[in-house]
Amino acid sequence: MHVAVCIVGFRNTEDIVRCLAALEISNHAAFEVVICENGGQSAFNALVAELPRSLAGGQPVRIVLARRNLGYAGGVNVCMAEAPGADAWWVLNPDTSPYPEALSAQVTRLARGDCDAVGCTLHLADGQVQSYGAIWRPWLARAVSIGHGQSLDRRPDPVVIEGRQNCLNGASMLIGRRFREVVGPMREDYFLYCEETEWCLRGLTRGMRLGFAPDAFVVHYLGTTTGNVADMAKKARSPTYLGERNKILLTRDHFPHRMPIAATAALVTLFLRYPRRRAWRQLFYGLAGWLAGLRNERGAPRWMPV
């Protein structure tokens, strides 16, 4: 199975260099790498100067300059369009380091033929599990990560995970050809955050199935590009604003009849999360995003340089 690895960059050459170093020792050799640089000409030039044209195993590395900052969804769509002949596309965050067996484990799971996209064991640098997959709770307008905080020593039951999850973590997910042909591309009007959740939920409504490869381990260094850090009081404006806005947009798009309850729950959650951590600025960002979602504002925020 030939896989196109799709990486969206934004002025983070160091992350991408580390990610490619991990890919270079993958034990599944049939892949190519496509990188969409969203950060402008100077960032593109830096990538071109730093990255090889191919990896040690001969896998080609192609870098594409986006016409503007297209957001994560737009960048993924560019990457996938650049590799139309692939059998599958591995959507991979630049701030990740896959284990050598990660791709082969996901390919093996996809090749069984009873699923159309595959998630992995995503863990943080401290060794704790970030996610096996996720459950979108429509009444609460939030995603709950399955396995979050567990030790890597604990082996999950893939049957249980696949029975519970209704979305994959967008930091690492293998998308099969049938999924792309039936569901179409990511929605670019989300720009950043919740786009993979919307994609998975849309896929489920069209008969797609989500798999899980427990032996596909991927380290996620979390937020080196977006500023989405664990410390609430240090979260940047864009992940806070867009995360809250897009929860509301996803509810509007998929669960419109639940909007009154879900929007209220999202607002209550904001006031439960940020004030007790004295993250007052982040509370303001989140409220602004929540209101933008109610107003159905989409795409890049006006205040964000693109």
Summary of the structure (lengths in Angstrom):
residues: 306
radius of gyration: 18.4
end to end distance: 35.9
largest distance: 53.9
contacts: 1090
relative contact order: 0.14
helix: 42%
strand: 23%
